[in-house]
Amino acid sequence: MVCIFFLPALVLPQKITLYGGKILGFWSKLCLEIFLSTKIVIKGKEKILNNEKFFIASAHQSQFETFFLQSLFNSPVFILKKELLKIPIFGWHLKKIGSISIDRNKITKNNLGFSDQIKNHINNSNRPIIIFPQSTRVDVLDRSPFKKGVKRIYEELNIFCQPVALNSGSVWPKNGKLKPNKTLTVSILDPISPGMNADEFINTLQKNIYEEIDKIV
């Protein structure tokens, strides 16, 4: 509904569409609270970095975080699979807000320039980049290893990483019906400083996120 309402914004300045993304985040939260009696808890909001360059690495279990994290953070730039941009209306908005796409498992000219796109954004914007290291939505109990892309981003950008754990899949699973009367927790974890060995970083990130999910499921 919000995406349709903001269709005219596609021909207006980008900041209008970014504002629509924040409204979409608040709207998704409100709908879960009203129609599913979901209790939504935000932990560690005080840990969100200020006056520092950083990227967000978030667990991914439902559509909720795709919407809500736009309102929790400063309109993050999504790193996503290229096919999402082809979805009518929703994909148009993703493109308008400056999302960076990649063809998974393919070597293309755009993929080879992937790092340059990200570095250019970091150098010229205060909006953080957001990546889902699991690559796709997974079950709330899934503990699959993180994809290597997040390690590459950490190593090449040399900035802070802001991890986010959540249990949205217990309310809004990838497959199946929405579940009422649950508690949905979004947990902002301690930032990971730049300068770590890349392998040590991804192991630390995965460990911290999965251990926090185990606590909130």
Residue pairs with C-beta under 8 A, 6 or more apart in sequence:
1 27
2 20
2 23
2 24
2 27
3 20
3 24
3 89
3 90
3 93
4 89
5 20
6 16
6 17
6 20
6 23
6 93
7 89
9 16
9 17
9 20
9 96
10 17
10 92
10 93
10 96
14 96
14 97
14 98
17 93
17 96
17 97
18 70
18 75
18 97
20 93
21 67
21 70
21 71
21 75
21 93
21 97
22 70
22 71
22 75
23 71
24 67
24 70
24 71
25 67
25 68
25 69
25 70
25 71
25 72
26 71
27 67
28 63
28 64
28 67
28 68
29 40
29 68
29 71
32 38
32 40
32 64
32 171
32 172
32 184
33 39
33 40
36 171
36 178
36 179
36 180
36 181
36 182
37 180
37 181
38 171
38 180
38 181
38 182
38 183
38 184
39 182
39 183
39 184
40 183
40 184
40 185
40 186
41 183
41 184
41 185
41 186
42 72
42 185
42 186
42 188
43 185
43 186
43 187
43 188
43 216
44 187
44 188
44 189
44 190
45 72
45 188
47 162
47 188
47 189
47 190
47 191
48 72
48 73
48 162
48 188
49 160
49 162
49 191
52 159
52 160
52 191
53 122
53 128
53 157
53 159
53 160
54 128
54 159
54 160
54 161
54 162
54 191
55 122
55 128
55 129
55 130
55 131
55 153
55 154
55 157
55 159
55 160
55 161
55 162
56 69
56 73
56 76
56 128
56 129
56 130
56 131
56 161
56 162
56 163
56 164
57 130
57 131
57 132
57 133
57 150
57 161
57 162
57 163
57 164
57 205
57 209
58 65
58 69
58 130
58 131
58 132
58 133
58 163
58 164
58 166
59 65
59 132
59 134
59 164
59 165
59 166
59 209
59 213
60 132
60 134
60 135
60 136
60 137
60 138
61 137
61 138
61 139
61 140
61 166
61 167
61 168
61 169
61 170
61 172
61 173
61 174
62 137
62 168
62 169
62 171
62 172
62 173
62 174
63 137
63 172
64 166
64 168
64 171
64 172
64 184
65 164
65 166
65 168
65 186
66 78
68 186
69 76
69 130
69 164
69 186
70 76
72 186
73 128
73 130
74 126
74 127
74 128
75 97
75 127
76 127
76 128
76 129
76 130
77 97
77 98
77 99
77 100
77 121
77 125
77 127
77 128
77 129
77 130
78 94
78 97
78 99
78 100
78 129
78 130
79 99
79 100
79 101
79 102
79 118
79 129
79 130
79 131
79 149
79 153
80 94
80 99
80 100
80 101
80 102
81 101
81 102
81 103
81 104
81 135
81 136
82 101
82 102
82 103
82 104
84 90
84 91
84 94
84 99
84 101
85 91
85 94
85 95
85 99
85 101
87 94
98 121
98 127
100 114
100 117
100 118
100 121
100 129
101 110
102 110
102 111
102 114
102 149
103 110
103 111
104 135
115 152
115 156
118 129
118 153
118 156
118 157
119 156
119 157
121 127
121 129
122 129
122 157
122 159
128 162
129 153
131 149
131 150
131 153
133 146
133 147
133 149
133 150
133 202
133 205
133 206
133 209
134 142
134 144
134 146
134 147
135 147
135 149
137 169
137 174
138 144
138 169
138 174
139 169
139 173
139 174
140 167
140 168
140 169
140 170
140 173
140 213
140 217
141 217
143 210
145 206
146 202
146 205
146 206
148 202
150 202
150 205
151 198
151 199
151 201
151 202
152 198
154 161
154 192
154 194
154 196
154 198
154 201
154 202
155 198
155 201
157 194
158 194
158 195
159 194
160 191
160 192
160 193
160 194
161 191
161 192
161 194
161 201
161 205
162 188
162 189
162 191
163 188
163 189
163 190
163 191
163 192
163 205
163 208
163 209
164 186
164 187
164 188
164 189
164 209
165 186
165 187
165 189
165 208
165 209
165 210
165 212
165 213
165 216
166 184
166 185
166 186
166 187
166 213
166 216
167 183
167 184
167 185
167 213
167 216
167 217
168 184
168 186
170 179
170 182
170 184
170 217
171 178
171 179
171 182
171 184
172 178
172 179
172 184
173 179
185 216
187 212
187 216
189 208
189 209
189 212
190 208
192 201
192 204
192 205
192 208
196 204
